């Protein structure tokens, strides 16, 4: 049995992703179990005669929340050591922190040390989507959250989860909820399949035809690897340096997320240059990977390239056909596999 601890802030659609993942696993003959700790805390409170208002739950006495959470964790531990031994994977879904009344509020306790997880995962999404979801929920509607606050909350959640993994000496991944459901499945059940990051000059290819071409390339690439795709979150485009800077938090978090949550956790970086255009983002991601001695495979479809593109790669391809022929020879067992 593999044990995975997953986190994600409110509004990130973590539960929805996991529900689909559970069905995906069952369709492939994997027996899995998901523990949603928050829901279990409400159920336990009801069973012992406590009436808790879900809209105001974060106003509760911290000691009460601690007692409920600890009781739930003890119950999960008992199940894991008993009947769940025959499961292929068990997921414990929790929060690291809440952002409530304009402050961070811890959502875990020392009982977390009783588990011995094999992997930690933090689900992420883009700020506008999360803000919209939270604004539609009675619990969060009056909190008047901003994009910056949501991104700060998400950053804390990811960094804390990453820290747990580091202390436990286990693997950690930040997974965007826009990723295919197969992403989490492959990370858990097929660790031999390398996680890779796909880099491309996003800002210059926003037309539907361009996106369709890129999407098809990524879909094909996903047969061979576990592909971390920056387009699974938001694509922010160019930054206006002379006007309103209120959105700069989104830009800063985008750079940090791609470089330090996605690129650094990937074994390889696949760089697609559909044509000759400037892209500081791709250049930084390429150099970051190259300097960390990762494989940097570049597919360059233009006629002439910068000397820096020619230098910062470990393998250069001049067509998609050449690239995928190379993959077919290197990974013959993967070329016909269907992860849909």
C-alpha positions, 0 to 999 in steps of 0.5 A, spaced: 500 500 500 502 506 498 500 512 502 500 519 499 498 526 503 495 531 499 494 538 500 491 544 497 487 551 499 480 552 499 477 553 492 483 549 488 478 544 486 482 538 490 476 534 492 474 534 485 480 532 482 481 526 487 474 524 485 476 523 478 482 520 480 479 515 484 474 513 478 480 513 474 484 508 478 478 503 479 477 503 471 484 501 471 483 495 477 487 499 482 483 499 489 484 506 492 481 510 498 481 517 499 480 520 506 477 527 506 479 529 513 475 536 513 469 532 512 470 527 517 471 532 522 464 534 521 461 527 521 465 526 528 462 532 531 455 530 529 456 523 532 458 526 538 453 531 539 456 537 536 452 542 532 457 546 528 456 551 522 460 550 516 460 557 514 463 559 521 467 553 523 474 557 522 471 561 528 471 555 533 476 554 539 482 552 536 483 546 541 476 544 539 478 543 532 485 540 534 481 535 538 476 533 532 482 533 527 486 528 532 480 523 533 479 523 525 487 522 525 487 516 530 481 513 526 485 513 520 491 510 523 487 504 525 484 503 519 491 503 515 494 498 520 488 494 519 483 493 513 486 498 508 493 494 508 490 490 501 489 497 498 493 499 492 493 506 495 491 511 500 490 518 500 489 523 506 487 529 504 488 535 508 489 543 509 496 545 511 493 552 513 487 557 512 487 564 511 482 567 515 480 574 518 486 576 514 491 571 518 494 564 517 491 559 521 494 552 522 490 546 520 494 540 522 497 538 528 503 533 531 498 527 529 501 528 522 507 525 525 504 518 526 503 517 518 509 514 514 507 517 507 510 515 501 509 521 497 506 528 498 502 532 493 500 539 493 494 541 488 494 548 485 490 553 481 490 560 478 488 565 483 482 568 478 479 561 478 480 560 486 477 567 487 471 566 483 469 559 487 471 562 494 466 568 492 461 563 491 461 560 497 457 562 503 463 561 508 468 565 504 464 570 501 465 576 506 472 575 507 473 579 501 479 575 499 484 578 493 488 575 488 495 577 492 492 574 498 490 567 495 497 566 492 500 568 498 496 562 501 497 557 496 504 559 496 504 557 504 501 551 503 505 548 497 512 550 501 509 547 508 507 541 504 514 541 501 517 542 507 514 536 510 516 531 504 523 534 505 523 532 513 520 525 511 525 524 505 520 523 501 518 525 494 513 532 493 510 534 487 505 540 486 500 538 481 495 543 477 488 541 477 488 543 470 493 537 469 490 530 466 487 525 471 493 521 469 498 525 472 497 523 479 496 516 477 503 516 473 506 519 479 503 514 484 503 508 480 508 509 475 514 512 478 519 509 473 516 514 468 520 521 468 516 527 470 518 532 465 516 540 464 514 542 457 517 549 456 514 554 450 514 561 448 507 562 451 506 569 450 507 569 442 502 563 441 495 565 443 491 564 437 487 558 437 490 554 431 497 555 435 494 553 441 491 547 438 498 545 435 501 545 442 496 541 445 496 536 440 504 536 441 503 535 449 498 530 448 503 526 444 508 527 449 504 525 455 504 518 452 512 517 454 512 522 460 509 525 466 508 532 463 508 538 467 504 543 463 505 550 465 498 551 461 495 547 466 494 553 470 494 560 467 498 563 462 499 571 464 502 574 458 506 580 457 507 585 463 506 592 463 511 595 466 509 603 466 501 602 468 498 599 473 502 594 477 496 591 481 497 584 478 504 583 479 503 578 484 500 574 479 506 575 475 511 574 480 508 567 483 507 565 476 515 565 475 516 562 482 511 556 480 514 554 474 521 555 476 521 552 483 515 548 483 515 545 476 521 545 473 525 543 479 521 537 480 522 535 473 527 530 471 528 533 464 525 539 460 522 539 453 523 545 449 518 547 443 520 553 439 515 553 434 518 559 430 524 564 432 521 569 437 524 572 443 522 568 450 525 570 456 521 565 460 523 559 456 531 562 456 530 562 464 527 555 464 532 552 459 538 555 463 535 553 470 535 546 468 541 546 464 545 548 470 542 543 474 545 538 469 538 536 467 537 533 460 534 539 456 531 536 449 530 542 444 525 541 438 527 548 434 523 548 428 526 555 425 531 556 420 536 559 424 537 559 432 541 564 437 547 561 439 545 560 446 539 555 444 544 551 440 549 551 446 544 550 452 541 543 450 543 536 451 540 534 444 537 538 439 531 536 434 529 540 428 522 537 427 517 534 431 517 527 426 525 527 428 523 528 436 518 523 436 522 518 432 527 518 437 522 517 443 519 511 439 526 508 439 528 510 446 521 508 449 518 503 445 514 500 450 510 507 451 509 509 444 502 506 443 500 506 450 493 510 452 493 514 458 486 517 457 
